[in-house]
Amino acid sequence: MSTTNQANRLAIQGGEALCTEPWPLPWHGPAAIGEEEVEAVTGVLRSRKLFRFLDHENSWCTRFEKHFRDMTGCRHALAVGGGTAALISGLVGIGVGDGDEVIIPAHTYIASASAVIIVGAVPVLAEIDESLTIDPTRIEALITPRTKAIMPVHMRGIPCDMDPILALAKRRDLKIIEDVAQACGATYKGRRCGSLGDVGCFSVQQYKMITAGEGGVVVTDDEVIFERAALRHDSAMHFWNPGKHAHAAFAGENFRMNEMEGALGCVQFGRLAGIIERCRALRGRVREGIAGLPGLRMHRCADPDGDCGISLVVYLESGGEAKRFSKALRAEGVPCNSIYDQGIPDRHIYCYWEYVMEKGSHDPLGRPWTSPAHDQERVYTPDMCPRTLDILGKAVLLPFSQTYEDRHADLMIEAVRKVTALL
Ligand SMILES: *Cc1c(COP(=O)(O)O)cnc(C)c1O
């Protein structure tokens, strides 16, 4: 290395960084906010009608729900206050409660586990595979007489391999609740993620594909699931749709979406296809530009064409190499990160879910963990899903936003080539 000139030295080794200007905003929805969003939201403020059920027919929230019905092809959509609220409502919809177990991947945002616990069930953690989503071959061994549902999570815009999961659920008489919080707009073999299982749950929080500030959507084809989700989402649901609810009443929360969120969500929905198209193009360009480089393995998933295009994942030989590689790339001025870096708590990795690992509870009796309906022997340990930690440790993630120009993709390619050649 000592004879290489300055331009050929890596930035982490004292060379010149490839890119010194600031990188564009990494977000999707928030970066796309323009005058239309400002108009729509201020229009709601001027109307002074913030509550969606004031004028149900002309409500932004009602329109927002229609967008999700149209996109997914599902017969019902319910706008709610957040992705976690969508999961809670969806779990209540499919009848999950005390004593039930829900199989979730060991790599998902902590909210997936939280929703399960909140409805009185407990999460059972499944290993992921190199798609970064739940490994369909590792689910069946986790099924017990208490298992009620499987929650595939379409992480970082990547569709899960749904066919084997759906077949397993059918064979073992289990429900499927899809967590689509990170993959609004993704498809699996031509069908929309969220519409494949019994119920699908979206988020439109700041970091997701599109945003309403906060918010979420529950979609389902099933009347009873929809009714139960709707009852859970509003403590007075029977008042807003009198006579429409066949299902007996039960207590609900306030998970309603408000009209400012609905308005923002509707305008943002119109931008979704463009965001995905642009991200896919950028990601495709980089993927092609770095294909075949020695030492790098490309991410694979069941349906690459259905991926939202917001992340390109590459695998290195070891965790140490992944860390060195991502550090070197960042030093060149290119955004990226290794996923599992011991010591850096990331709430997308099960071992950092304290209230699962330690069975934390707000309840004086320690429920749901201590409920007599649950398996008291169930334990959670930070090393219980070693394959997940191994895969995440070797992964490096390059993020994409529609805000990037082609030259940013080209810089990424150049940086990856430089780093693989010299590191
Ligand atoms: C963001 C997220 C949620 C929760 O959504 P909120 O809108 O923040 O409540 C659930 N699951 C996954 C996978 C997420 O990324």
The ligand as a Tripos MOL2 file, in Angstrom:
@<TRIPOS>MOLECULE
LIG
   15    15     1     0     0
SMALL
NO_CHARGES

@<TRIPOS>ATOM
      1 C1        -42.3530    1.7240   11.9520 C.3       1 LIG1
      2 C2        -42.7030    0.3160   12.1470 C.ar      1 LIG1
      3 C3        -43.8080   -0.0700   12.9230 C.ar      1 LIG1
      4 C4        -44.5880    0.8930   13.7570 C.3       1 LIG1
      5 O1        -45.1180    1.9600   13.0620 O.3       1 LIG1
      6 P1        -45.4460    3.3360   13.8520 P.3       1 LIG1
      7 O2        -46.2150    4.1050   12.8570 O.co2     1 LIG1
      8 O3        -44.1370    3.9450   14.2230 O.co2     1 LIG1
      9 O4        -46.2550    2.9610   15.0480 O.co2     1 LIG1
     10 C5        -44.1220   -1.4110   12.9710 C.ar      1 LIG1
     11 N1        -43.4000   -2.3290   12.3180 N.ar      1 LIG1
     12 C6        -42.3330   -2.0040   11.5680 C.ar      1 LIG1
     13 C7        -41.5920   -3.0710   10.8380 C.3       1 LIG1
     14 C8        -41.9380   -0.6720   11.4660 C.ar      1 LIG1
     15 O5        -40.8660   -0.3520   10.7430 O.3       1 LIG1
@<TRIPOS>BOND
     1     1     2 1
     2     2     3 ar
     3     2    14 ar
     4     3     4 1
     5     3    10 ar
     6     4     5 1
     7     5     6 1
     8     6     7 2
     9     6     8 1
    10     6     9 1
    11    10    11 ar
    12    11    12 ar
    13    12    13 1
    14    12    14 ar
    15    14    15 1
@<TRIPOS>SUBSTRUCTURE
     1 LIG1         1 GROUP 0 **** ****
